[in-house]
Amino acid sequence: MSAQKFVISEDLVGERLDKALVSLLIDRTRNHVINLIDDGNVLVNGRQIKSGVRLRLHDVVTVDDETINEDSVLPEDIPLNIIYEDSDLIVINKEAGMVVHPAHGHFTGTLVNALLFHCHDLSGINGVKRPGIVHRIDKDTSGLIVACKNDFTHEKIAKQLENHSMHREYYALVKGVIYEEDGKIVAPIGRDVKERLKMGVDLANGKEAITYFHVLERFNQYTFVSCRLLTGRTHQIRVHMDYIGHGIEGDPLYGKGKNLIYDKGQLLHAYSITFKHPRTGETMTFEAPLPDYFQKVLEKLRQE
């Protein structure tokens, strides 16, 4: 029998056990998950609980499922843009279009497949489908992501994400002209009840989400901004900028109106990340320049 262990992060705090496991066990149906729970094959902090019990931060969920194939995610020789690497962690500048970990419709060609080929050893806290992955960026978002090579590092980085001592900053090109120099968006985010692929601001039931932005450059119909995440909700910057009426150019899921100058995915780039090295305590900052396609869009706007 194959066992997987998950440590609940802030994205899943407050979720029912069965719903959380549907998102964690990406190729399992809800009925399958409920059967696992009812049969006693799911433990939370070493105890059996009911499907409807809501999870807390750092709960440890162990799943014994004999149908899980440990070899279902295979190493693939995919080039990686490695910014930094040591025996504990690796910092990657992910290109737009690459999925971070296997999910429905994307079981090959992901960052995880590439990491398994390059690293061999990765932390196992998030199961066989997400080894080493402690935080994510969306498929069409480019930029920096940290992967962990052991559970010690994973737990330390996860703690920094939780207490907001890890800083992540992004560049974005948004629709419309923002006249303020700086802003702070405080708007809770939850799953869209009508479109399950989307997130949205949910003032009643959403989870706390805070984004800071700073205007870098203004154009006739666009604004180039930097954004800093205080929390790390799914699609947070995309949802928040859309919420204030300045959706990200190129975004196929959010944003009102057509994408006029770029339509190949949101112009969003994770350009800077700062954290303390889990083993040495050294503060480390890494930066990744704007991709060429993003830079060309800005140059075109400047010429106009």
HELIX and SHEET records of a PDB file:
HELIX    1   1 GLU A   10  LEU A   12  5                                   3    
HELIX    2   2 LEU A   17  LEU A   24  1                                   8    
HELIX    3   3 ARG A   30  ASP A   38  1                                   9    
HELIX    4   4 LEU A  111  CYS A  119  1                                   9    
HELIX    5   5 ASP A  151  GLU A  162  1                                  12    
HELIX    6   6 GLN A  236  TYR A  243  1                                   8    
HELIX    7   7 ASP A  292  GLN A  303  1                                  12    
SHEET    1   A 3 ALA A   3  VAL A   7  0                                        
SHEET    2   A 3 VAL A  60  ASP A  64 -1                                        
SHEET    3   A 3 VAL A  42  VAL A  44 -1                                        
SHEET    1   B 8 ILE A  82  GLU A  85  0                                        
SHEET    2   B 8 LEU A  89  LYS A  94 -1                                        
SHEET    3   B 8 SER A 142  CYS A 148 -1                                        
SHEET    4   B 8 LEU A 268  LYS A 276  1                                        
SHEET    5   B 8 HIS A 167  LYS A 175 -1                                        
SHEET    6   B 8 TYR A 222  LEU A 229 -1                                        
SHEET    7   B 8 ILE A 210  ARG A 218 -1                                        
SHEET    8   B 8 ASP A 182  VAL A 186 -1                                        
SHEET    1   C 5 ILE A  82  GLU A  85  0                                        
SHEET    2   C 5 LEU A  89  LYS A  94 -1                                        
SHEET    3   C 5 SER A 142  CYS A 148 -1                                        
SHEET    4   C 5 LEU A 268  LYS A 276  1                                        
SHEET    5   C 5 THR A 283  GLU A 287 -1                                        
SHEET    1   D 2 ILE A 189  ARG A 191  0                                        
SHEET    2   D 2 MET A 199  VAL A 201 -1                                        
END                                                                             
